Amino acid sequence: MNQRIDWWHGALDSTGEHHGNLISRIGELNLNLGITDDWNLQINLIGGNRRMDFPSVPNIHHRNEDRGGIADTKLMLRYLVSNSDFGPGDRFFLGFGLSIPSDNTLSRNPFLLGRQGKEHTHFDMSEGVYRSLNEVQFFRRTESPFVVGGVVRLEVPFGQNQYGYLPGTQLTMAGMAYWQGKSVFGGMPYFLSAGQFRSKDYWNGEEAPNSGAIIIQAGGGLVWNVNESLITFSIQAPVVFKANMVGEDASVDSRANVWIASISLRKIFDVSALIPNIDDDELEEHEHEHEDEINQKMIRMER
């Protein structure tokens, strides 16, 4: 996933107006393990690099800088409530999980440093907190050429981290429509709309200025089936973007343009030879077609 944020905000102090680009290149490794006919476990490892390009004179607020490494590891246990393999029908999942942070996180309150006139930064790879993950997935296939569905995910932090930071509770929703039987450049087109809603953050019990967010995006992409692998390409554009991307401790005019491009590869491996007492019919039940694709969309929105 490649995300580019072109941002600007008005003068905070004698350093004047600030503008720059925050570029994130994030990779995800997803592994889905079928446990039984109705349960599977997904392990998602996220990492990459974030870079701030600041063309103006460096100051305590902004400069050219980057952060890299592992972000979070997410474990999700999903239960298949209903599934229709052929013809019209529904596919319904309930998911419960845990987000495990890495050490690549902010260790000092940037707002406090800013008030003290000290150099600070507002971004890293992880927010440094454990979170509970709660998810609902629902897809419906009808006689029409479209398979439609959506995902709702709620992420709730267990508490503040060792540095006193407590991020807000986050609700993410995404709706999708796959156009079956239609070919564009050899791939099946699909459409996506997604929203992210986040409550206020806190540092040592004090509300972080300008925190919280409302983000709505729309986009689309193509899915190719190549040699028993699924390749997906998508682009998303902002529709509503009410978030402070530079997190400064002041009320100033600001703007941000956010575009996301991503590509993913999904491959199913036959592990029946490695697991005793599992036959082909059982293995096929574990191959849930839409799960990886949906999870990719949800993490793009988080990032």
ZAMARGU-4260 file (C-alpha; in steps of 0.2 Angstrom, whole numbers, plus 5000, padded with zeros to 4 digits):
<rodrens>
0) 5000/5000/5000 | 5006/5017/4995 | 4998/5032/5004 | 5003/5050/5000 | 4996/5064/5011
5) 4999/5082/5004 | 4996/5093/5019 | 4997/5112/5024 | 4992/5122/5039 | 4993/5140/5044
10) 5006/5149/5055 | 5009/5142/5072 | 5023/5154/5077 | 5037/5164/5069 | 5041/5149/5058
15) 5026/5154/5047 | 5015/5142/5037 | 5020/5124/5035 | 5017/5112/5021 | 5024/5095/5016
20) 5021/5077/5011 | 5019/5062/5022 | 5022/5046/5012 | 5018/5029/5019 | 5023/5013/5011
25) 5015/4999/5021 | 5017/4980/5018 | 5005/4967/5025 | 5008/4948/5027 | 4992/4939/5030
30) 4991/4920/5035 | 4974/4912/5036 | 4973/4895/5045 | 4957/4884/5044 | 4955/4877/5061
35) 4938/4868/5059 | 4924/4869/5046 | 4917/4885/5055 | 4933/4893/5063 | 4948/4900/5056
40) 4963/4910/5063 | 4970/4925/5053 | 4988/4932/5058 | 4992/4949/5050 | 5009/4956/5052
45) 5011/4975/5047 | 5027/4985/5043 | 5035/4997/5032 | 5041/5015/5031 | 5034/5032/5034
50) 5043/5048/5028 | 5040/5066/5030 | 5046/5077/5016 | 5047/5095/5022 | 5054/5107/5009
55) 5054/5123/5020 | 5067/5127/5033 | 5067/5114/5047 | 5060/5119/5064 | 5055/5111/5080
60) 5038/5106/5072 | 5043/5098/5055 | 5059/5092/5046 | 5064/5079/5034 | 5062/5063/5044
65) 5057/5045/5043 | 5052/5030/5053 | 5052/5011/5048 | 5050/4994/5054 | 5036/4983/5061
70) 5020/4991/5066 | 5007/4980/5074 | 5003/4961/5073 | 4984/4957/5073 | 4977/4940/5078
75) 4959/4937/5072 | 4948/4922/5076 | 4933/4921/5064 | 4917/4911/5066 | 4907/4906/5050
80) 4889/4909/5054 | 4882/4905/5037 | 4889/4901/5020 | 4882/4898/5003 | 4895/4891/4991
85) 4884/4891/4975 | 4870/4902/4969 | 4861/4915/4978 | 4865/4916/4997 | 4874/4924/5011
90) 4891/4923/5019 | 4892/4929/5037 | 4907/4930/5049 | 4909/4936/5067 | 4927/4940/5072
95) 4936/4943/5088 | 4954/4947/5090 | 4969/4956/5097 | 4981/4969/5091 | 4998/4968/5097
100) 5009/4984/5096 | 5028/4985/5092 | 5041/4996/5101 | 5041/5007/5086 | 5030/5021/5094
105) 5031/5038/5101 | 5039/5039/5118 | 5036/5057/5123 | 5021/5068/5122 | 5024/5079/5106
110) 5012/5092/5112 | 5021/5095/5128 | 5038/5096/5119 | 5030/5109/5107 | 5024/5120/5121
115) 5042/5119/5129 | 5049/5124/5112 | 5058/5108/5109 | 5059/5097/5093 | 5046/5084/5092
120) 5037/5072/5080 | 5019/5066/5078 | 5021/5050/5069 | 5029/5032/5070 | 5024/5015/5064
125) 5013/5009/5079 | 5003/5018/5092 | 5010/5007/5105 | 4994/5000/5113 | 4985/4983/5114
130) 4968/4983/5107 | 4953/4972/5106 | 4946/4968/5088 | 4928/4965/5085 | 4922/4962/5068
135) 4906/4958/5057 | 4907/4953/5039 | 4892/4950/5028 | 4891/4947/5009 | 4876/4942/4999
140) 4875/4935/4981 | 4859/4937/4972 | 4853/4934/4954 | 4860/4950/4949 | 4878/4952/4943
145) 4884/4960/4959 | 4890/4952/4975 | 4888/4965/4988 | 4893/4966/5006 | 4902/4975/5020
150) 4912/4975/5035 | 4911/4983/5052 | 4926/4983/5064 | 4927/4991/5081 | 4945/4993/5089
155) 4945/4997/5108 | 4962/5001/5117 | 4964/4991/5133 | 4972/5006/5141 | 4986/5019/5139
160) 5004/5013/5135 | 5019/5014/5146 | 5022/5032/5139 | 5005/5038/5145 | 4997/5038/5127
165) 4979/5032/5125 | 4973/5032/5107 | 4954/5034/5103 | 4942/5020/5100 | 4940/5018/5081
170) 4925/5012/5071 | 4928/5007/5053 | 4915/5002/5040 | 4917/4997/5022 | 4905/4992/5009
175) 4909/4983/4993 | 4901/4978/4977 | 4910/4965/4965 | 4904/4965/4947 | 4904/4947/4942
180) 4904/4942/4924 | 4912/4959/4919 | 4929/4960/4912 | 4940/4976/4912 | 4958/4974/4907
185) 4955/4956/4910 | 4950/4958/4928 | 4934/4959/4938 | 4929/4977/4943 | 4924/4981/4961
190) 4918/4997/4970 | 4922/5002/4988 | 4916/5015/5000 | 4923/5016/5018 | 4922/5027/5033
195) 4933/5029/5049 | 4927/5037/5065 | 4938/5040/5079 | 4936/5047/5096 | 4949/5059/5105
200) 4966/5053/5110 | 4974/5057/5127 | 4992/5060/5134 | 4993/5056/5153 | 4975/5059/5155
205) 4975/5076/5145 | 4965/5077/5129 | 4977/5078/5114 | 4973/5094/5104 | 4965/5092/5087
210) 4963/5073/5089 | 4948/5062/5083 | 4944/5060/5065 | 4930/5057/5052 | 4936/5050/5036
215) 4925/5044/5021 | 4933/5037/5005 | 4928/5030/4989 | 4936/5020/4976 | 4937/5005/4965
220) 4949/4992/4958 | 4951/4976/4948 | 4954/4958/4953 | 4963/4946/4942 | 4964/4927/4944
225) 4981/4922/4938 | 4988/4904/4940 | 4976/4900/4955 | 4982/4917/4963 | 4971/4933/4966
230) 4979/4949/4962 | 4970/4965/4967 | 4974/4983/4962 | 4964/4998/4970 | 4964/5017/4971
235) 4955/5027/4985 | 4951/5045/4985 | 4945/5056/5000 | 4926/5062/5000 | 4926/5068/5018
240) 4942/5071/5028 | 4940/5079/5045 | 4957/5075/5053 | 4972/5084/5059 | 4986/5076/5049
245) 5001/5085/5058 | 4993/5085/5075 | 4999/5103/5081 | 4993/5110/5097 | 4984/5125/5090
250) 4968/5130/5080 | 4974/5135/5063 | 4968/5133/5045 | 4973/5117/5038 | 4970/5105/5023
255) 4975/5088/5018 | 4973/5078/5002 | 4975/5059/5004 | 4976/5047/4990 | 4979/5028/4992
260) 4985/5015/4979 | 4987/4997/4984 | 4991/4980/4976 | 4989/4963/4984 | 4992/4945/4981
265) 4982/4931/4988 | 4988/4913/4986 | 4979/4897/4993 | 4991/4883/4998 | 4986/4865/5000
270) 4993/4859/5017 | 4983/4843/5018 | 4999/4833/5016 | 5006/4842/5032 | 4990/4839/5043
275) 4984/4822/5047 | 4966/4817/5046 | 4961/4831/5034 | 4953/4828/5017 | 4950/4838/5002
280) 4932/4842/5006 | 4937/4849/5023 | 4951/4859/5015 | 4939/4868/5003 | 4928/4873/5017
285) 4942/4883/5025 | 4945/4893/5009 | 4935/4908/5012 | 4936/4918/4996 | 4933/4936/5002
290) 4942/4937/5019 | 4959/4942/5014 | 4952/4956/5002 | 4941/4963/5016 | 4955/4964/5029
295) 4966/4973/5017 | 4953/4987/5014 | 4951/4989/5033 | 4970/4991/5037 | 4972/5003/5023
300) 4959/5014/5031 | 4968/5012/5048 | 4983/5018/5040
</rodrens>
